[in-house]
Amino acid sequence: MNHPNLQHANLELTRRTFLRRTGIGSAALASLLHPEWIGSAMASQASDHGGTPELPHHPPRIKRVIHLCMAGGPSHLETFDYKPTLEKLDGKPMPASVTAGQPIAQLQGKELRVMGPQHPFQPRGESGLMMSDVFEHMSHLADDMCVLRSMYTEQINHDPAHTFFNTGTVISGRPSMGAWVLYGLGAETENLPGYIVLTSEGGGQSQPISSRQWHSGFLPSQYQGVQLHSTGSPVHYVRNPDGVTREQQREIIDTVSKINQRRHSELRDREIASKLSSYELAFRMQASVPELTDMSDEPANIIDMYGCTPGDGSFGSNCLLARRLAERGVRFIQLYHRGWDHHGGVKKGVARTAKLVDQGTAALIKDLKQRDMLKDTLIIWGGEFGRTPMAQGDGRDHHIKGFTTVMIGGGVKAGTTYGATDEFGYNAVENKVHVRDFHATMLHMLGIDHHRFTYKFQGLDFRLTGVEEAHVVKDILA
């Protein structure tokens, strides 16, 4: 039985914790309801900066992140990691010394034979970056790329591997990296969510993507990603019902806000502040979302560059929308393309899937560059893991010991490669980059010291990079 005094003490503890840890949250709540209450210094910080007041820790190199997630695990051996040895040994037994005791998803206990690269590679650009012929458009932008060929991860199946790449752990309920970034830095927009997700699919087996990949976990719910639909209405139920005017909707929001404000004064529950923020944001989105998705102001040459019909649900259309989101101050944007899982028919499958994402990716890079936005945007291109150098019929199995991730934009050395896998493309052997190192590096580019970027939950100081040691990959920084 809860004693009244104990209940009161718990409320006071919650109140002290709330005020100590989320003072900016209460300021944001006040600024939503009565902006005139906020002092000039805090008002400036809440409106112009958002996030937590001690960030950034150091001058940031970038303002935003666009993560082009190639869901399913694209084969590094058919895209960015050329291995002449595989070509030479195609069809021969894989040396047991390479694979002994190693985790293999679906080839365990089977005869392991080498599969050579299924597409030709050519040196591209002035940098001579080796890239596969499957990239007709991206190959012209090799000198903008920083290719990490020594990535490795810990999870060999799709869903846990996505979870690990997004949250740094396989434990359900942890915040995604986009939620961490939005919590830390806030957004540069008041009319759209600061973290937005879009999905497309095609070209191969389409593994499902769970919404927990962009969840806020134990962070306040206002920091979770918001999925916009690629076709039809971008956000369900954001429009007013028939017969309800904008003025009437404003009255409803104001009334609900007053009720929630009173409840907040009693409980000091940060989720009440999150709900208030969500209601206000949804109201503003009624005007901002139609403007965002109205592509009538886009010149024909821009639409042609992306190779899409706006709103057709394609990856190219999503890339065009991503540029518009970035222009409007969205901090973290994720574009999932489901179709890179090629256990069979890897040759045709990689070519088909690459064709669906190639032009849109290249257009996004060029479009941001011509708008002088690439310098403060980080584009990430890659999947949750790579594929085996051993054949699975005419396909490749999951692989976690070595794969490729590409970084483009502000803060990275363009036209470079970093790290290497062995001659088979099996193990990362030179300048290895763990997923946690990748997170630490991304945060560093945003002006965040991953060691100091924490959130207290259940008595522990959590961070995106976890308790294991993670390193900023300084050699790739411009």
N, C-alpha and C positions, 0 to 999 in steps of 0.2 A: 504494500500500500504506500502511495506517495504522500509523505508528510508535507503540509503546506510550506513549512519553513525550508525543507529540502528542495521543493519545487522552486521556491523563490531564489534559493542559492544557485540552482542550476541555471535559472534565467539570467541571474546576474553574471554568472561565469560566461554564459553564451554572449551576453552583452559586452563584457570586457574583451572577450576573444574577438567578437565582431569589430569592435571599435579599434582594437589594436591591429588586427590583421587586414581589415577591409575598410579602413577609413575612407579610401578613395571611392569605395562602393556607396557609402552613405552620402558622400559628396555628389556622386553621380545621380543618386536617387533625388536629392534635393534639387539638383540642377534640372532634372526632368520636370519636377512639379513646380518649383519656384526658382528660376535662375537668379533672380535678384537677391536671393538669400546668400549667395556664395561670395566670399571675399575675392578680390581681384586675382591674387596669386593662384588660389585653388581653382577658381573659375577658368583661368587661362589654361591650367594644366588639364582640367577635366574636359574642356571643350576641344583644345588643340592637340592634346597628347593622348589622354585616356590611359588605360593600363595601370600598372603599379607605379607609384611616384618615384621610386629609386632607379627606374630604368629610363634610358639605357645606361649600362655600366661604363661604356666607352663609346666613342664616336662610331656610329653604324656605317657599314659599307652599302647596305641595301635598305629599302623601305618595305619591300613586299616579297612574297614567295609564290611562284606558280609551279605546282607539282604535277607534272604530266606522268601519271602512274600507269605504266604498261602492265596491267593486271594479268597474271597468269604465268609470268616468268619468261621474258623474251630470251632467246638463246644468244648469249654473248658471242658464241662461235659463228653465228650467221649475221652478226651486226657490227660489232666494234672490236673484237679480239681475234685477230687473224693468227692462225696456228699452222704453219707449213708442215709441222710434224704430223698433224692429223691428216693432212693431205697425203703425205708419204705413206702413212701406215693404215690408210682407209681399208676397213674390212679385216684387219689383223687383230689377234687377241690383245686386249688391253693388259699392259703389264700388271701383274698381281701386286707388285710392290707399291704401286700408286694408289690402289683402291683398298688394300687390306685394312680391315677394321674401320672403314669409313662408312658413314651413314648414306644409304641409297634408298630412295623412296620405293620404287616398284621394280627395280632390277636385282634386288637381293636374291642371291642363290642362283642367278641365271648366268649363262655364258656372256662375258662382257667383251664386245668387239668395238674397235675404234670406228667412229664415223667422221669422215673428213668434212671440211666446210662445204655446205651445199650451194653456196653462191660465191662468185669471184669477189675478191677484195682489190681495191685500188688505193694508191696514195692520193689524198685530196688536199687541195689548197696549197698555200705556200708552206704550211707546217708539215705537209706530207703525211697527215693523219690517215692511217689505214681504216677504210670504211667499206662496208659491203655495198654491192651494186643495188641492193634492194632499196636504197635511199636515193631516189632520183633528185629530190629537192634539198634535203638536209645535207647531202654531200657537198653542195655549193657553200655551205656555212661552216665547214670544218674549222676554219680559222677563228670562229667564235666559240668553239667548244673546249671544255676542260673535261677529259675523259678519264674517269677513275676505273682502272682495270683490275683493281685488287680488293674490291668489296667482298665481304663475307658476312654471313648471318648465322642464326642458331636454330631456325625452324624450317623443316623440310616440306611441310604441307601448306597449301595456299592460305587458308584462313589464319592460322597462327603466324605464318610468315608476314602476312599483311599487318596483323596486329602488332607484331614485333617491330616492323619497319615504322609503323605509325606512332606507337606508344613507347617503344624501348623495352617492352615486356610482353609476355604472353598472358599475364594475369588480366582477366576481364575486369572492366570498370576503371581502368586507368585513363587519364586524359590523352587525347591525340596530340601530335606535335602542333597541329594548327590551333587547337584550343590553348595549348601552352603559350604559343606566340601571341595570340589575341589577348589572353589574360595579361601577359607581360607588357605588351606595347599598345594595346587598344587598336582602334581602326582610325582611318582618316575620313570616315564617312559617318553621318548620323542617319542616313536614309536607307542604307542597305546593311545586311549583316556583315560583320568583319571577316567572316570565314565562310566561304561558299564552295559547294561541291557540285560537279556535273559528271554525268556518266554517259558513255556510249559503248557500243560493242560491235564485234564482227571480225571475221578472218580466221577464227579458230574456236576451240572449245571455250565457252564463256563461263568461267567460274563465278559463283555468286559473290557479291560484295555486301558485307554487313554494315549497317549504319553505325555500329560501334567504332568503325574505323575513323569516324570524325566526331566521336562523342566527347563531351567535356569531362567525363569521369567524375572525380570528386571536386573538380573546380565548379564554381557557380555555373548554372546551366546556360547563362547568357553567352558563354564562350564556346558552345558547341557549334559544329559546322551546320549550315543550313543547305539542304539539297535543293537545287533548282532543277525542275524537269526540263529535259532537252527538247521535248515536243509539247504542243498544247500550252495550257496555262503553266507558267514557270513555277508558281506557288499556288497550291490548292487553298481555297477558302480565303484568299487575301482580299478579294473584292467584296464590297458590301452586298448583302442580299437585295433582291428586288424590292423597291419601295423604301429603302433606308438611305437617306442622304448622308453626305460627308459631315454635315453639321450635326446630325443626329448621332452618327458614329462617334464624333468628338465628345458629345455629351455622355455617351456610354463609357468611353474611356476615362473621362474625368471622374465620373461617379465611381467606377471600379477603383481608380487610383486613390480616391479619398478613403474608400473602405480598406484597401490594402495598406495605405499609409497609417491608418489607425491601428490595424493589426500589427504592422511593423513596429509601431511605438511600444506595443505591449510585449512582443516576442523577440524583436531584434533578430529576425531570421533572414539571412542573406538571400534566401531563395525568394522571399517576398520582393526584395529589390530587383532580383532577376526577372520576376514576373512583370513588375511594373515596367521595366526596361523593354521586355518583349512586347507588351501591349502597345507601348508607344512606337516601337520600331515597326510593328505590323501596321499600325495606322499610317506611318510615313511611307511604308512600302506600297501602299495602295496607289500612291502617285509615282513613286520612283521605279517600281518594277515595270509598268507599261512603258515608261520612257527608256529604261534600260534595254528592253527587248524590241523596241521599235527601230529596225535597222534602216528605215527610209533615209536617214541622214548619212549612211555609209556610201561613199562613191562606188561606182561599178567596178573600178579597177581594184579596190580593196577586197570586195566580195570575190572577184575573180581570183585574186591572189590566194585566198583561203580555199578556193575550189569547192564551194558549198552553196547550198540554198539556205539562207538564214532560217533557223528554227527547224531544220530537217532532222535533228537528232544526231547528226554526224559529229565526229571528232573535230572536223574543220569548223563547223558551226560553233561548237563549244569553245574552240580556240579564239574565234572572233569575239564571242561573248566574254571570254576571260580577259581579253584586252580591254573591253569596255568596263568590266568590273575593276580592273587595275586602275584605269583612268579615274574612276569614281571613288577611289580610296579604300577598296577592299584589301585587307592585309594579307590573307592567306587564301589561295585558290587551288583547289584540287580537281583535276580532270582525269577520271578513271576511264581507260579504254580496255574493256574485257574482250580478250580474244587471242592471248599470247600463249595459251596452254597447248603445246604441240607435242603430245606423246606419239602421235603418228603423223606422217605426211609433213615433216618439218620443212622440207624444201618449198613446197607450194604454200604451206600455211604461213611461214614467215613472210614470204613475198606478198601474200594477200593482206595480211595484217599490217605490214609496214606501209603498204600503199594507202591504207585507210588513215594512217596517222602522219605520214611523211609530209604531205603538202601543208596540212594545218600547222604542224610544228614549225616548219620553215617559215610560214607566213607570220606566225606569232612573233618569232625572233626578229624578222625583218620589220614588222609593223612597230614593235616596241622600239627598235633601233631608230627608225625614221622619225619617231615621236620623242626621241631623246629620253626614253624611259627604260631602255635596257640597262643603262648604267646603274640604276638603283633597283633593279628587279633581278631576283635569282630564279632561273628556270631549272627545274630538276626533271630529267628524263630517265626513266628506268623502272624496273619491276621489283618484286619482292625477293627474287633470287634468279639464278641463271639456269642453264641446262647442262646435262652431262655430255662429256666428249664421247661416251659410249652410246651405241645405238640402242634404241628401244623399237625394234622393227625398223621402220623408216622414220622414226621420231626420236626425241630425246627426253630423258627423265628429268625430274627436279634436281637442282644442284645448289648447294649452299656454301661450298668451300671457296668459290671464286666466281665473281660475276662483275658486270660493268654497270656503272651509273654515270650519266653525263650531266655536267653542270654548265650553264650558260648564263652570262650576264654579269651584273655588277659584282665586283669583289674577287672574281676568279681569274686566273691566268688563261687567256684565250689561246687557242691553237696549241694546247699542250696535252700530254698524257701523264698520268701519275700511277705508279705501281704496276705490277705485272702478275700474271698467273704463270705457272710452269709451262713447259713446252706442249703439254696436253690440254691446257686450259682448265686443269682440275683444281689445283690448290693455288690460292693467292700466296705468293712467295716473296714479293718485293713491296715494301711500303704498304703493308696490309692496312685496310680501313674497315673497321668494324662499324656496324650500324650506329652504335653509340658515338663513335668518333664522328660519323657523318652528322648526327644531331648536334654534337658540340660545335662542329664547324659552322653549321647553318646558324645556330644561335649566336656564335661569335660575329658572323657577318651582319647580323641584325643588331649588334651592339650589346649582346647579353653574355655575361660570364656564366657558363653552365654550372660551375661550382656554387655560385651565389644565388642562382635562380631556383628558389624552393617554394613549396607550399605546404603548410602544416596541416596534416590530416591524421586523425586517430593517434595523436601524440608524436608523429614522426614528420620529419622534414623531407618531403618527396621532391624529386626533380626528374626532368625528362630523361636525363642520362643515367639515372639510377645510382646505386652505391658503388658499382664497379668503376674502375678508373677509365675515363674517356679522354681523348686527346683532340685538340684542335689541329687539323691538318694544315699547318701554316705554309707548307711548301706550295700549295695550290692557290694561295691568296695573292692577288695582284699587288 
